[in-house]
Amino acid sequence: MKKRFVFSSVLTLLTILSFASGSNNGEPVSTKPSLSTLIVDANVSIVLVKNDYATAAVSGDAKFTKNITFRKTGDTLVIGYVKNRDYKERGVGYVSANQLKNIKINSSARVRSYESLRIPKLDVVINGTCEFSISNVGELNLSGTKHFDFEEVRQERKIPAGWGF
């Protein structure tokens, strides 16, 4: 009986201490890592999503997940491939976009946003025959290299200052 009481007391004490130390709900406790530059060197579909943490994920069939590479150096993420193939229809790469400042597309990738992003200033360089379609609340600067021209279709929506509900 005494062992049972000591064991339950220790278990209760450990439980109280673990909850008292705070919970992080699976989120990193340290400062947010930065991801300011995205370089796409593969023929893939990329979806930019709102996320405060610099994360990247891939979803698709086995050939896609095996042959697509994500390499992070400093605050730059480079999406590449092991075999030079067209992977746009085989899967999707998801990249958090909240901290992005630069995107360079060096392939025939498809880059889109899942929802309206809030990037204050985003510079995009097109260096391939790609599809780029995002919704952003902020300034977007598109440019092409000397080898690639681009056709820009831009829709700007402005909400009146006196908008009331």
C-alpha positions in Angstrom: 0.0 0.0 0.0 2.8 2.3 0.9 4.6 1.7 -2.4 1.4 2.4 -4.3 0.9 5.7 -2.5 4.6 6.8 -3.1 4.3 5.8 -6.8 1.0 7.7 -7.3 2.5 10.7 -5.4 5.6 10.8 -7.7 3.4 10.4 -10.8 1.2 13.2 -9.7 4.2 15.4 -9.0 5.8 14.7 -12.4 2.5 15.5 -14.1 2.1 18.8 -12.3 5.7 19.7 -13.1 5.4 18.9 -16.8 2.3 21.0 -17.1 3.8 23.8 -15.1 6.7 24.0 -17.4 4.4 25.2 -20.2 3.3 23.6 -23.4 4.3 24.4 -26.9 1.6 22.6 -28.8 4.2 21.0 -31.1 5.4 24.4 -32.2 9.1 25.2 -31.9 9.8 27.4 -28.9 12.9 29.1 -30.3 12.8 32.1 -32.7 11.2 31.6 -36.0 13.7 30.5 -38.7 13.8 32.6 -41.8 13.3 31.7 -45.4 13.6 34.8 -47.5 14.6 33.3 -50.9 13.1 30.5 -52.9 14.8 29.1 -56.0 13.0 26.6 -58.1 15.3 24.5 -60.3 12.9 21.6 -61.0 9.8 21.1 -63.2 7.4 20.8 -60.3 4.2 22.3 -58.9 4.8 24.5 -55.9 2.1 25.9 -53.7 2.9 28.9 -51.5 1.1 28.8 -48.2 0.7 31.2 -45.2 2.8 29.9 -42.4 5.0 31.8 -39.9 7.6 29.0 -39.7 10.0 28.3 -42.6 8.7 24.9 -43.6 8.5 22.9 -46.8 6.7 19.7 -47.4 6.1 17.4 -50.4 3.1 15.3 -51.3 2.9 13.0 -54.2 3.6 9.5 -55.5 6.8 7.6 -54.8 8.7 8.7 -57.9 8.0 12.4 -57.1 9.0 12.2 -53.4 12.2 10.2 -54.3 13.4 12.5 -57.0 12.6 16.0 -55.7 15.2 17.6 -53.5 14.8 20.5 -51.0 18.2 22.1 -50.0 18.2 24.9 -47.4 21.4 27.1 -47.2 21.1 30.0 -44.8 17.8 31.7 -45.6 17.6 30.2 -49.1 15.6 27.2 -50.1 16.5 25.5 -53.4 14.0 23.0 -54.9 15.8 20.7 -57.3 15.6 17.2 -58.7 17.7 14.0 -59.0 16.5 13.1 -62.5 15.6 15.8 -65.0 11.9 15.0 -65.7 8.6 16.8 -65.6 7.1 16.3 -62.2 4.3 18.8 -62.3 1.5 16.2 -62.5 3.1 13.7 -60.0 2.8 15.7 -56.8 3.0 19.1 -55.1 5.6 20.9 -53.0 4.3 23.2 -50.3 6.5 26.1 -49.1 5.6 28.6 -46.4 5.7 32.1 -47.9 5.2 34.6 -45.1 8.9 35.6 -44.9 9.7 35.3 -48.6 11.3 38.3 -50.3 12.7 36.8 -53.5 11.6 34.0 -55.8 13.7 32.8 -58.8 12.2 30.3 -61.2 14.8 28.6 -63.3 12.6 25.9 -64.9 9.1 25.2 -66.3 7.6 25.0 -62.8 4.1 25.9 -61.8 4.1 28.2 -58.8 0.8 29.2 -57.2 -0.6 30.4 -53.9 -3.2 28.5 -51.9 -4.7 31.7 -50.5 -4.0 35.4 -50.4 -0.5 36.0 -49.1 0.6 39.0 -47.0 4.1 39.7 -48.3 5.0 43.4 -48.1 7.4 43.3 -51.1 8.1 40.3 -53.3 10.6 40.2 -56.1 10.1 37.5 -58.7 12.6 36.6 -61.4 11.4 34.4 -64.3 14.1 32.4 -66.0 12.1 29.6 -67.5 8.8 28.8 -69.3 6.8 28.6 -66.1 3.3 29.4 -64.7 3.3 31.9 -61.9 0.0 32.7 -60.3 -0.3 34.1 -56.8 -2.6 36.4 -54.8 -0.7 38.8 -52.6 -1.5 41.8 -50.4 1.6 43.8 -51.0 4.0 44.9 -53.8 4.9 42.4 -56.4 7.9 43.1 -58.8 8.1 40.7 -61.8 11.2 40.6 -64.0 12.6 38.3 -66.6 16.1 37.5 -67.6 17.6 38.3 -71.0 16.7 34.7 -72.2 13.0 34.8 -71.2 10.3 37.3 -71.7 7.0 37.0 -69.8 3.4 37.9 -70.3 1.9 39.6 -67.3 -1.8 39.6 -66.5 -2.4 41.5 -63.3 -5.6 42.1 -61.4 -5.5 44.7 -58.6 -8.3 45.0 -56.3 -8.6 47.9 -53.9 -10.9 48.1 -51.0 -12.3 51.6 -50.3 -11.0 53.3 -47.1 -14.5 53.8 -45.9 -15.6 50.2 -46.2 -18.1 49.4 -43.5 -19.8 46.3 -42.4 
